[in-house]
Amino acid sequence: MNTEIQRFDFKGAALRALTDENGEPWFIAKDVCDVLGLENSRKATAELDSDEKNTVTISDGIAGNPNKTIISEPGLYCLVMKSRKPEAKEFKRWVTHEVLPQIRKTGGYIPTTDADDDMTILAKAVMIGQRTMEEQKRRIAAQESHIKELEPKARFADAVAASDGTCLIGELAKMLRQNGLDIGQNRLFEILRQDGYLGKTGSNRNVPTQKAMDLGLFRIKETAITHSDGHVTINRTAKVTGKGQTYFISRYCPRADHE
């Protein structure tokens, strides 16, 4: 919630407003109730739905409790309907036809008086424009931060999408390089052995361990090889599953916040 207060004037009565992160306007409930002649603002807002009211802490130079009840645009309309003052209809029209359109268009309302000359009005417009640009920069920065947080997940998804089923460990090394890890096939074999995903010695060397198989990271392809003397041996090749590709890219690739 942007707690920067915008002050409007309706026939001498103050109306304070602020905007949320989506640029939607909220109004100080007590100000609205005062304009509409609703003496008990707490009772009036208690009957609103939960998404039509909120509480914020603001410091606008006015003495009193800084915790203010605010109401949304739909909440304001609900209070207008409760008012018996003849000015209620005029107040609603003023809000909907003047205040809200300018808030949404420029980021702020530019109230003018007969005493304001062109330079004064221009100065007010510049001030509103600067505030709008600052808010846009804040939103862009927040979006860029969110995109940066999603980059690792996007890299994982791209790697899996580029893989048709299983792949050899050498191909996995290429995927890891594409996602920021400087590594080759031999070094990857060594790391997988050190981390307990592949066997280290004897006939089990470079064969997926039981832990790795239980995690669904590998499949073993067995190939029968017939030698010149007629005897047959079984060659076992580790193939990385799609799940394994996602797992190892997530485990070994640099995170976005470390780049």
KOLTILO-479318 format. One record per residue: x, y, z negated of N, C-alpha, C in turn; residue number from 1. Coordinates in Angstrom, 2 decimals. Layout:
<rs>
[r [X,Y,Z],[X,Y,Z],[X,Y,Z],NUM] ...
</rs>
This chain:
<rs>
[r [0.84,-1.19,0.00],[0.00,0.00,0.00],[0.88,1.25,0.00],1] [r [0.61,2.16,0.93],[1.32,3.44,0.98],[0.66,4.38,-0.02],2] [r [1.40,4.72,-1.09],[0.81,5.53,-2.16],[0.98,7.03,-1.92],3] [r [1.35,7.41,-0.71],[1.43,8.85,-0.39],[0.01,9.38,-0.22],4] [r [-0.33,10.36,-1.04],[-1.70,10.87,-1.09],[-1.93,11.92,-0.01],5] [r [-3.07,11.81,0.65],[-3.54,12.84,1.58],[-4.75,13.51,0.93],6] [r [-4.75,14.84,0.92],[-5.82,15.58,0.26],[-6.71,16.26,1.30],7] [r [-8.01,16.06,1.16],[-9.00,16.69,2.03],[-9.92,17.55,1.17],8] [r [-10.67,18.40,1.82],[-11.58,19.28,1.10],[-12.95,19.23,1.76],9] [r [-13.95,18.87,0.97],[-15.33,18.85,1.45],[-16.14,19.85,0.65],10] [r [-16.34,21.02,1.23],[-17.11,22.08,0.58],[-16.57,22.41,-0.81],11] [r [-15.25,22.45,-0.93],[-14.61,22.78,-2.19],[-14.35,21.61,-3.10],12] [r [-14.84,20.43,-2.75],[-14.61,19.23,-3.56],[-13.42,18.45,-2.99],13] [r [-12.53,18.02,-3.88],[-11.33,17.31,-3.45],[-11.66,15.87,-3.08],14] [r [-11.02,15.38,-2.03],[-11.12,13.97,-1.65],[-9.71,13.51,-1.33],15] [r [-9.19,12.57,-2.16],[-7.85,12.05,-1.95],[-7.92,10.67,-1.29],16] [r [-6.98,10.42,-0.37],[-6.98,9.15,0.36],[-5.54,8.67,0.55],17] [r [-5.40,7.40,0.82],[-4.11,6.80,1.15],[-4.37,5.65,2.11],18] [r [-3.33,5.08,2.69],[-3.50,4.00,3.66],[-2.76,2.76,3.20],19] [r [-3.28,1.58,3.63],[-2.60,0.33,3.30],[-1.59,-0.01,4.38],20] [r [-0.97,-1.21,4.26],[0.08,-1.59,5.20],[-0.43,-1.77,6.62],21] [r [-1.73,-1.91,6.78],[-2.31,-2.02,8.11],[-2.81,-0.68,8.66],22] [r [-2.56,0.39,7.91],[-2.98,1.71,8.34],[-4.44,2.02,8.05],23] [r [-5.12,1.15,7.29],[-6.53,1.37,6.98],[-6.66,2.31,5.78],24] [r [-7.62,3.24,5.82],[-7.75,4.24,4.75],[-8.45,3.69,3.51],25] [r [-8.01,4.18,2.36],[-8.65,3.91,1.06],[-8.82,5.26,0.37],26] [r [-9.88,5.37,-0.43],[-10.21,6.64,-1.06],[-10.24,6.50,-2.57],27] [r [-9.84,7.57,-3.27],[-9.93,7.58,-4.73],[-11.41,7.54,-5.11],28] [r [-11.80,6.51,-5.83],[-13.22,6.27,-6.12],[-13.86,7.44,-6.86],29] [r [-13.14,8.00,-7.84],[-13.73,9.07,-8.63],[-14.03,10.30,-7.77],30] [r [-13.16,10.59,-6.80],[-13.39,11.74,-5.92],[-14.67,11.53,-5.11],31] [r [-14.83,10.31,-4.58],[-16.02,10.01,-3.79],[-17.27,10.15,-4.65],32] [r [-17.21,9.60,-5.86],[-18.37,9.66,-6.76],[-18.71,11.10,-7.14],33] [r [-17.68,11.94,-7.34],[-17.93,13.34,-7.68],[-18.65,14.06,-6.53],34] [r [-18.21,13.79,-5.31],[-18.85,14.43,-4.15],[-20.29,13.97,-4.02],35] [r [-20.53,12.68,-4.30],[-21.86,12.10,-4.10],[-22.78,12.26,-5.31],36] [r [-22.26,12.84,-6.39],[-23.08,13.02,-7.58],[-23.33,11.74,-8.36],37] [r [-22.42,10.77,-8.23],[-22.52,9.52,-9.00],[-21.68,9.71,-10.26],38] [r [-22.34,9.94,-11.38],[-21.64,10.37,-12.59],[-20.75,9.30,-13.18],39] [r [-21.17,8.04,-13.11],[-20.39,6.95,-13.71],[-19.67,6.20,-12.59],40] [r [-18.44,6.62,-12.30],[-17.71,6.00,-11.20],[-17.37,4.54,-11.49],41] [r [-17.12,4.23,-12.77],[-16.79,2.84,-13.11],[-17.97,1.92,-12.83],42] [r [-19.16,2.35,-13.19],[-20.35,1.55,-12.94],[-20.61,1.43,-11.44],43] [r [-20.41,2.52,-10.71],[-20.66,2.51,-9.27],[-19.74,1.54,-8.55],44] [r [-18.45,1.54,-8.91],[-17.50,0.66,-8.23],[-17.60,-0.78,-8.69],45] [r [-18.15,-0.99,-9.91],[-18.27,-2.37,-10.42],[-19.19,-3.20,-9.54],46] [r [-20.11,-2.56,-8.85],[-21.06,-3.28,-8.02],[-20.54,-3.55,-6.62],47] [r [-19.34,-3.05,-6.30],[-18.76,-3.30,-4.98],[-18.15,-4.69,-4.93],48] [r [-18.03,-5.25,-3.73],[-17.35,-6.53,-3.56],[-15.87,-6.37,-3.84],49] [r [-15.21,-7.49,-4.15],[-13.80,-7.43,-4.56],[-12.88,-6.91,-3.45],50] [r [-13.26,-7.16,-2.18],[-12.40,-6.67,-1.10],[-12.69,-5.23,-0.72],51] [r [-13.61,-4.61,-1.43],[-13.95,-3.21,-1.16],[-13.34,-2.26,-2.19],52] [r [-12.57,-2.80,-3.14],[-11.97,-1.96,-4.16],[-10.63,-2.54,-4.58],53] [r [-9.82,-1.70,-5.17],[-8.50,-2.11,-5.63],[-8.03,-1.09,-6.66],54] [r [-6.89,-1.34,-7.27],[-6.31,-0.41,-8.24],[-4.87,-0.16,-7.86],55] [r [-4.47,1.11,-7.83],[-3.09,1.46,-7.52],[-2.59,2.46,-8.55],56] [r [-1.29,2.54,-8.67],[-0.66,3.53,-9.55],[-0.09,4.63,-8.68],57] [r [-0.55,5.84,-8.87],[-0.08,6.96,-8.05],[0.34,8.10,-8.96],58] [r [1.22,8.94,-8.44],[1.66,10.15,-9.14],[1.48,11.32,-8.19],59] [r [0.37,12.03,-8.38],[0.07,13.13,-7.46],[0.07,14.49,-8.15],60] [r [0.70,14.56,-9.33],[0.81,15.83,-10.03],[-0.41,16.22,-10.82],61] [r [-1.45,15.37,-10.81],[-2.66,15.66,-11.57],[-2.62,14.88,-12.87],62] [r [-2.87,15.57,-13.98],[-2.81,14.93,-15.29],[-3.87,13.84,-15.40],63] [r [-3.58,12.87,-16.26],[-4.53,11.79,-16.48],[-3.92,10.44,-16.18],64] [r [-4.74,9.42,-16.25],[-4.29,8.05,-16.03],[-3.83,7.89,-14.59],65] [r [-2.56,7.46,-14.37],[-2.07,7.30,-12.99],[-2.67,6.08,-12.29],66] [r [-3.29,5.17,-13.04],[-3.92,3.99,-12.44],[-5.29,4.40,-11.90],67] [r [-5.43,4.36,-10.60],[-6.64,4.83,-9.95],[-7.38,3.69,-9.25],68] [r [-8.69,3.69,-9.37],[-9.51,2.77,-8.58],[-9.69,3.38,-7.20],69] [r [-9.42,2.59,-6.18],[-9.60,3.06,-4.81],[-10.62,2.17,-4.11],70] [r [-11.27,2.72,-3.11],[-12.29,1.97,-2.38],[-12.01,2.05,-0.89],71] [r [-12.37,0.99,-0.18],[-12.15,0.92,1.26],[-13.23,1.71,1.99],72] [r [-13.11,1.77,3.30],[-14.12,2.45,4.11],[-15.51,1.83,3.92],73] [r [-15.64,0.47,3.98],[-16.96,-0.12,3.71],[-17.46,0.19,2.30],74] [r [-16.53,0.23,1.33],[-16.92,0.57,-0.04],[-17.45,1.99,-0.14],75] [r [-16.83,2.90,0.62],[-17.32,4.28,0.63],[-18.74,4.35,1.16],76] [r [-19.03,3.59,2.22],[-20.39,3.60,2.78],[-21.41,3.07,1.77],77] [r [-21.00,2.07,1.00],[-21.90,1.53,-0.02],[-22.25,2.59,-1.06],78] [r [-21.25,3.39,-1.45],[-21.51,4.44,-2.45],[-22.36,5.55,-1.85],79] [r [-22.17,5.85,-0.58],[-23.01,6.86,0.07],[-24.47,6.46,-0.01],80] [r [-24.76,5.18,0.18],[-26.13,4.69,0.15],[-26.75,4.80,-1.24],81] [r [-25.88,4.81,-2.27],[-26.38,4.92,-3.64],[-26.70,6.36,-4.03],82] [r [-26.14,7.31,-3.29],[-26.28,8.72,-3.67],[-27.65,9.27,-3.30],83] [r [-28.16,10.15,-4.16],[-29.43,10.84,-3.89],[-29.21,12.28,-3.48],84] [r [-27.96,12.71,-3.41],[-27.67,14.08,-3.03],[-27.95,14.28,-1.54],85] [r [-28.55,15.41,-1.19],[-28.83,15.67,0.23],[-27.55,15.80,1.05],86] [r [-26.43,16.12,0.38],[-25.17,16.27,1.10],[-24.53,14.92,1.46],87] [r [-25.07,13.81,0.95],[-24.46,12.50,1.18],[-24.36,12.18,2.66],88] [r [-25.44,12.45,3.40],[-25.44,12.16,4.83],[-24.41,13.02,5.56],89] [r [-24.34,14.29,5.15],[-23.37,15.19,5.77],[-21.94,14.76,5.44],90] [r [-21.73,14.31,4.20],[-20.41,13.84,3.78],[-19.99,12.61,4.60],91] [r [-20.92,11.68,4.78],[-20.61,10.48,5.56],[-20.22,10.85,6.99],92] [r [-20.98,11.78,7.58],[-20.69,12.18,8.95],[-19.32,12.86,9.03],93] [r [-19.00,13.68,8.05],[-17.70,14.35,8.02],[-16.57,13.32,7.96],94] [r [-16.71,12.31,7.10],[-15.69,11.27,6.97],[-15.54,10.48,8.26],95] [r [-16.68,10.05,8.82],[-16.62,9.17,9.99],[-16.24,9.90,11.28],96] [r [-16.63,11.18,11.40],[-16.41,11.89,12.65],[-15.16,12.76,12.65],97] [r [-14.63,13.06,11.47],[-13.45,13.93,11.42],[-12.26,13.28,10.72],98] [r [-12.47,12.86,9.47],[-11.36,12.36,8.67],[-10.80,11.05,9.22],99] [r [-11.64,10.02,9.36],[-11.16,8.70,9.78],[-10.53,8.70,11.17],100] [r [-11.16,9.32,12.17],[-10.52,9.30,13.49],[-9.13,9.92,13.50],101] [r [-8.95,11.00,12.75],[-7.64,11.64,12.75],[-6.62,10.84,11.94],102] [r [-7.05,10.20,10.87],[-6.14,9.36,10.10],[-5.62,8.23,10.99],103] [r [-6.53,7.59,11.73],[-6.13,6.45,12.56],[-5.33,6.88,13.78],104] [r [-5.57,8.09,14.25],[-4.88,8.55,15.46],[-3.52,9.14,15.16],105] [r [-3.42,9.88,14.07],[-2.19,10.62,13.80],[-1.50,10.20,12.52],106] [r [-2.15,9.36,11.71],[-1.57,8.99,10.44],[-1.92,9.95,9.33],107] [r [-2.71,10.95,9.61],[-3.09,11.90,8.58],[-4.15,12.85,9.07],108] [r [-4.84,13.47,8.15],[-5.89,14.43,8.49],[-5.30,15.84,8.45],109] [r [-5.65,16.66,9.42],[-5.12,18.02,9.47],[-6.25,18.99,9.18],110] [r [-6.51,19.28,7.92],[-7.58,20.23,7.61],[-7.15,21.64,7.93],111] [r [-8.01,22.40,8.55],[-7.69,23.78,8.89],[-8.76,24.71,8.35],112] [r [-8.38,25.96,8.23],[-9.33,26.99,7.78],[-9.28,28.13,8.78],113] [r [-10.21,29.04,8.64],[-10.24,30.20,9.53],[-8.99,31.06,9.38],114] [r [-8.32,30.93,8.22],[-7.14,31.75,7.98],[-5.89,31.17,8.64],115] [r [-5.95,29.91,9.09],[-4.79,29.27,9.69],[-4.58,29.78,11.12],116] [r [-3.35,30.23,11.42],[-3.05,30.61,12.80],[-2.47,29.40,13.53],117] [r [-2.13,29.58,14.79],[-1.64,28.46,15.59],[-0.36,27.88,15.03],118] [r [0.53,28.72,14.52],[1.80,28.23,13.99],[1.58,27.39,12.75],119] [r [0.62,27.80,11.90],[0.32,27.03,10.69],[-0.23,25.65,11.05],120] [r [-1.15,25.63,12.01],[-1.73,24.36,12.44],[-0.65,23.47,13.05],121] [r [0.24,24.07,13.86],[1.32,23.30,14.46],[2.25,22.72,13.40],122] [r [2.55,23.50,12.37],[3.42,23.03,11.29],[2.80,21.84,10.58],123] [r [1.48,21.93,10.35],[0.80,20.80,9.70],[0.84,19.57,10.59],124] [r [0.66,19.76,11.91],[0.68,18.64,12.84],[2.05,17.98,12.87],125] [r [3.12,18.81,12.85],[4.48,18.27,12.84],[4.72,17.43,11.59],126] [r [4.24,17.92,10.45],[4.41,17.20,9.20],[3.73,15.83,9.26],127] [r [2.51,15.81,9.80],[1.79,14.56,9.94],[2.52,13.64,10.91],128] [r [3.02,14.20,12.02],[3.75,13.40,13.00],[4.99,12.77,12.41],129] [r [5.73,13.52,11.59],[6.92,12.97,10.95],[6.56,11.83,10.01],130] [r [5.47,12.01,9.26],[5.04,10.94,8.36],[4.64,9.70,9.14],131] [r [3.96,9.91,10.28],[3.56,8.78,11.11],[4.77,8.04,11.66],132] [r [5.79,8.78,12.12],[7.00,8.15,12.64],[7.72,7.36,11.56],133] [r [7.77,7.90,10.35],[8.41,7.18,9.25],[7.67,5.89,8.95],134] [r [6.35,5.92,8.98],[5.56,4.73,8.72],[5.77,3.70,9.82],135] [r [5.85,4.15,11.07],[6.08,3.23,12.18],[7.46,2.59,12.06],136] [r [8.46,3.36,11.67],[9.80,2.80,11.47],[9.79,1.74,10.38],137] [r [9.03,2.00,9.31],[8.94,1.03,8.21],[8.31,-0.27,8.69],138] [r [7.25,-0.14,9.49],[6.58,-1.34,10.00],[7.48,-2.13,10.94],139] [r [8.21,-1.41,11.81],[9.12,-2.09,12.74],[10.21,-2.81,11.98],140] [r [10.75,-2.16,10.94],[11.80,-2.80,10.13],[11.26,-4.06,9.45],141] [r [10.02,-4.00,8.97],[9.42,-5.17,8.32],[9.22,-6.29,9.33],142] [r [8.80,-5.94,10.55],[8.61,-6.96,11.58],[9.94,-7.60,11.98],143] [r [10.99,-6.78,12.10],[12.30,-7.31,12.45],[12.82,-8.25,11.37],144] [r [12.57,-7.88,10.12],[12.99,-8.74,9.01],[12.26,-10.07,9.06],145] [r [10.95,-10.01,9.38],[10.17,-11.25,9.45],[10.67,-12.13,10.60],146] [r [10.98,-11.50,11.74],[11.49,-12.27,12.89],[12.82,-12.94,12.53],147] [r [13.66,-12.21,11.80],[14.96,-12.77,11.41],[14.79,-13.98,10.51],148] [r [13.79,-13.93,9.62],[13.52,-15.06,8.74],[13.06,-16.29,9.53],149] [r [12.38,-16.05,10.65],[11.85,-17.15,11.45],[12.87,-17.73,12.42],150] [r [14.02,-17.06,12.61],[14.99,-17.51,13.60],[15.46,-18.95,13.38],151] [r [15.81,-19.35,12.13],[16.25,-20.75,11.97],[15.19,-21.74,12.40],152] [r [13.92,-21.49,12.01],[12.84,-22.39,12.39],[12.70,-22.44,13.91],153] [r [12.87,-21.30,14.57],[12.75,-21.27,16.02],[13.87,-22.06,16.66],154] [r [15.06,-21.98,16.09],[16.18,-22.74,16.63],[15.92,-24.23,16.51],155] [r [15.37,-24.66,15.36],[15.09,-26.08,15.18],[14.07,-26.56,16.21],156] [r [13.00,-25.77,16.39],[11.95,-26.15,17.31],[12.48,-26.21,18.74],157] [r [13.33,-25.25,19.11],[13.90,-25.25,20.46],[14.76,-26.48,20.69],158] [r [15.52,-26.86,19.66],[16.40,-28.02,19.82],[15.59,-29.30,20.03],159] [r [14.52,-29.45,19.25],[13.69,-30.64,19.38],[12.96,-30.65,20.72],160] [r [12.48,-29.46,21.13],[11.76,-29.37,22.40],[12.66,-29.73,23.57],161] [r [13.95,-29.42,23.45],[14.89,-29.70,24.53],[15.31,-31.16,24.54],162] [r [14.96,-31.89,23.51],[15.38,-33.28,23.41],[14.23,-34.21,23.76],163] [r [14.49,-35.15,24.63],[13.48,-36.14,25.01],[13.73,-37.41,24.20],164] [r [13.09,-37.52,23.06],[13.29,-38.69,22.22],[14.61,-38.65,21.50],165] [r [15.31,-39.78,21.53],[16.59,-39.87,20.83],[17.72,-39.33,21.67],166] [r [18.85,-39.09,21.01],[20.04,-38.62,21.72],[21.27,-39.20,21.06],167] [r [22.37,-39.18,21.79],[23.64,-39.63,21.25],[24.21,-38.56,20.31],168] [r [25.13,-38.97,19.46],[25.72,-38.03,18.51],[26.50,-36.94,19.23],169] [r [27.11,-37.28,20.37],[27.79,-36.27,21.16],[26.83,-35.20,21.65],170] [r [25.62,-35.61,22.02],[24.61,-34.64,22.46],[24.13,-33.80,21.29],171] [r [24.06,-34.41,20.10],[23.69,-33.66,18.91],[24.73,-32.58,18.62],172] [r [26.00,-32.90,18.84],[27.06,-31.90,18.62],[26.85,-30.70,19.53],173] [r [26.42,-30.94,20.78],[26.15,-29.83,21.70],[25.00,-28.96,21.19],174] [r [23.95,-29.61,20.65],[22.83,-28.86,20.09],[23.29,-27.99,18.93],175] [r [24.15,-28.56,18.08],[24.63,-27.80,16.93],[25.45,-26.59,17.38],176] [r [26.24,-26.77,18.43],[27.01,-25.63,18.95],[26.09,-24.55,19.50],177] [r [25.02,-24.98,20.18],[24.06,-24.01,20.72],[23.37,-23.22,19.62],178] [r [23.34,-23.79,18.41],[22.68,-23.14,17.30],[23.65,-22.55,16.29],179] [r [24.90,-22.31,16.74],[25.81,-21.51,15.92],[26.88,-22.25,15.16],180] [r [26.95,-23.59,15.25],[27.97,-24.35,14.52],[29.09,-24.74,15.46],181] [r [30.30,-24.33,15.17],[31.46,-24.64,16.01],[31.95,-26.04,15.66],182] [r [31.55,-27.02,16.46],[31.86,-28.41,16.14],[31.88,-29.23,17.41],183] [r [32.69,-30.27,17.41],[32.74,-31.21,18.52],[32.28,-32.58,18.06],184] [r [32.28,-33.54,19.00],[31.75,-34.87,18.70],[32.54,-35.56,17.61],185] [r [33.88,-35.57,17.71],[34.70,-36.29,16.74],[34.54,-35.70,15.34],186] [r [34.52,-34.39,15.27],[34.36,-33.72,13.97],[32.99,-34.03,13.38],187] [r [31.96,-34.10,14.24],[30.63,-34.41,13.75],[30.55,-35.82,13.20],188] [r [31.19,-36.78,13.90],[31.24,-38.14,13.38],[31.87,-38.16,11.99],189] [r [32.97,-37.40,11.83],[33.66,-37.36,10.55],[32.76,-36.80,9.44],190] [r [32.04,-35.71,9.75],[31.15,-35.11,8.75],[30.02,-36.05,8.38],191] [r [29.45,-36.71,9.38],[28.35,-37.64,9.10],[28.82,-38.82,8.25],192] [r [30.08,-39.26,8.46],[30.63,-40.32,7.60],[30.84,-39.80,6.18],193] [r [31.43,-38.60,6.07],[31.70,-38.03,4.74],[30.42,-37.81,3.95],194] [r [29.35,-37.40,4.65],[28.09,-37.09,3.96],[27.19,-38.31,3.78],195] [r [27.68,-39.47,4.17],[26.95,-40.71,3.88],[25.87,-41.08,4.86],196] [r [25.91,-40.50,6.06],[24.90,-40.84,7.06],[25.37,-41.96,7.99],197] [r [26.69,-42.11,8.13],[27.27,-43.17,8.93],[28.25,-43.97,8.08],198] [r [28.39,-45.27,8.41],[29.33,-46.12,7.69],[30.76,-45.67,7.92],199] [r [31.64,-45.99,6.94],[33.01,-45.48,6.99],[34.04,-46.52,7.44],200] [r [33.77,-47.79,7.17],[34.82,-48.78,7.40],[34.28,-50.02,8.09],201] [r [35.24,-50.80,8.65],[34.93,-52.12,9.20],[33.90,-52.08,10.31],202] [r [33.10,-53.14,10.35],[32.10,-53.27,11.40],[30.96,-52.26,11.23],203] [r [30.87,-51.64,10.07],[29.82,-50.64,9.82],[30.25,-49.21,10.14],204] [r [31.50,-49.05,10.60],[32.00,-47.72,10.90],[31.13,-47.08,12.00],205] [r [30.67,-45.89,11.74],[29.82,-45.11,12.65],[28.45,-45.73,12.90],206] [r [28.07,-46.69,12.05],[26.72,-47.26,12.10],[25.88,-46.55,11.03],207] [r [24.67,-46.15,11.34],[23.84,-45.45,10.35],[23.71,-46.24,9.05],208] [r [23.84,-45.53,7.95],[23.68,-46.15,6.64],[22.20,-46.41,6.36],209] [r [21.95,-47.19,5.31],[20.56,-47.47,4.95],[19.83,-46.20,4.55],210] [r [20.56,-45.29,3.90],[19.95,-44.01,3.52],[19.46,-43.25,4.74],211] [r [20.31,-43.20,5.77],[19.96,-42.46,6.98],[18.79,-43.12,7.71],212] [r [18.77,-44.46,7.70],[17.67,-45.16,8.36],[16.37,-44.96,7.60],213] [r [16.44,-44.96,6.29],[15.22,-44.75,5.48],[14.65,-43.36,5.71],214] [r [15.52,-42.38,5.98],[15.07,-41.02,6.27],[14.53,-40.87,7.69],215] [r [14.71,-41.89,8.50],[14.22,-41.83,9.88],[15.08,-40.96,10.78],216] [r [16.39,-40.82,10.45],[17.26,-39.94,11.20],[17.87,-40.61,12.43],217] [r [17.95,-41.93,12.41],[18.61,-42.66,13.49],[17.78,-43.86,13.93],218] [r [18.06,-44.29,15.15],[17.69,-45.61,15.62],[18.97,-46.29,16.10],219] [r [18.99,-47.59,16.04],[20.17,-48.32,16.49],[19.84,-49.05,17.79],220] [r [20.62,-48.75,18.81],[20.46,-49.44,20.09],[21.49,-50.56,20.16],221] [r [21.02,-51.78,20.33],[21.91,-52.94,20.42],[22.05,-53.37,21.87],222] [r [23.29,-53.52,22.30],[23.58,-53.93,23.67],[24.45,-55.18,23.65],223] [r [24.02,-56.24,24.37],[24.81,-57.48,24.45],[25.88,-57.34,25.53],224] [r [27.12,-57.62,25.16],[28.24,-57.51,26.09],[28.86,-58.90,26.27],225] [r [28.89,-59.38,27.51],[29.48,-60.69,27.82],[30.92,-60.49,28.29],226] [r [31.85,-61.11,27.60],[33.27,-60.94,27.91],[33.71,-61.97,28.95],227] [r [34.94,-61.81,29.47],[35.45,-62.66,30.55],[35.56,-64.12,30.15],228] [r [35.77,-64.36,28.85],[35.87,-65.75,28.40],[34.51,-66.35,28.08],229] [r [33.46,-65.59,28.31],[32.12,-66.12,28.13],[31.47,-65.80,26.79],230] [r [32.25,-65.34,25.82],[31.61,-65.06,24.53],[30.89,-63.72,24.60],231] [r [29.87,-63.60,23.77],[29.00,-62.43,23.78],[29.12,-61.70,22.44],232] [r [29.26,-60.38,22.52],[29.25,-59.54,21.31],[28.11,-58.53,21.42],233] [r [27.68,-58.07,20.26],[26.61,-57.08,20.20],[27.21,-55.73,19.85],234] [r [26.99,-54.76,20.73],[27.46,-53.39,20.48],[26.30,-52.56,19.93],235] [r [26.52,-51.94,18.79],[25.47,-51.13,18.16],[25.80,-49.65,18.31],236] [r [24.85,-48.90,18.88],[25.04,-47.46,19.11],[24.01,-46.67,18.32],237] [r [24.50,-45.69,17.59],[23.59,-44.83,16.81],[22.95,-43.80,17.74],238] [r [21.63,-43.72,17.67],[20.87,-42.73,18.44],[20.12,-41.85,17.45],239] [r [20.23,-40.53,17.61],[19.60,-39.59,16.68],[18.14,-39.37,17.10],240] [r [17.22,-39.54,16.19],[15.81,-39.34,16.49],[15.47,-37.85,16.55],241] [r [14.27,-37.55,17.04],[13.83,-36.15,17.04],[13.81,-35.58,15.63],242] [r [13.35,-36.38,14.68],[13.36,-35.94,13.29],[14.78,-35.68,12.82],243] [r [15.71,-36.58,13.23],[17.10,-36.40,12.84],[17.71,-35.15,13.42],244] [r [17.35,-34.82,14.67],[17.88,-33.61,15.30],[17.46,-32.37,14.50],245] [r [16.17,-32.31,14.16],[15.68,-31.20,13.35],[16.39,-31.15,12.00],246] [r [16.56,-32.32,11.39],[17.17,-32.43,10.06],[18.61,-31.91,10.08],247] [r [19.41,-32.37,11.05],[20.82,-31.99,11.07],[21.03,-30.54,11.50],248] [r [20.20,-30.03,12.40],[20.31,-28.61,12.76],[19.99,-27.75,11.54],249] [r [18.96,-28.16,10.79],[18.59,-27.42,9.57],[19.69,-27.50,8.53],250] [r [20.36,-28.65,8.44],[21.36,-28.86,7.40],[22.69,-28.18,7.71],251] [r [23.09,-28.24,8.96],[24.44,-27.81,9.28],[24.58,-26.46,10.00],252] [r [23.51,-25.97,10.59],[23.66,-24.72,11.34],[23.63,-23.51,10.42],253] [r [24.35,-22.46,10.77],[24.36,-21.25,9.93],[22.96,-20.67,9.82],254] [r [22.60,-20.26,8.62],[21.31,-19.58,8.42],[21.38,-18.18,8.97],255] [r [20.20,-17.65,9.34],[20.14,-16.31,9.93],[20.70,-15.27,8.98],256] [r [20.45,-15.42,7.66],[20.90,-14.39,6.71],[22.38,-14.50,6.41],257] [r [23.05,-15.52,7.02],[24.49,-15.63,6.85],[25.22,-15.21,8.12],258] [r [24.44,-14.85,9.15],[25.06,-14.52,10.43],[25.62,-13.12,10.40],259] 
</rs>
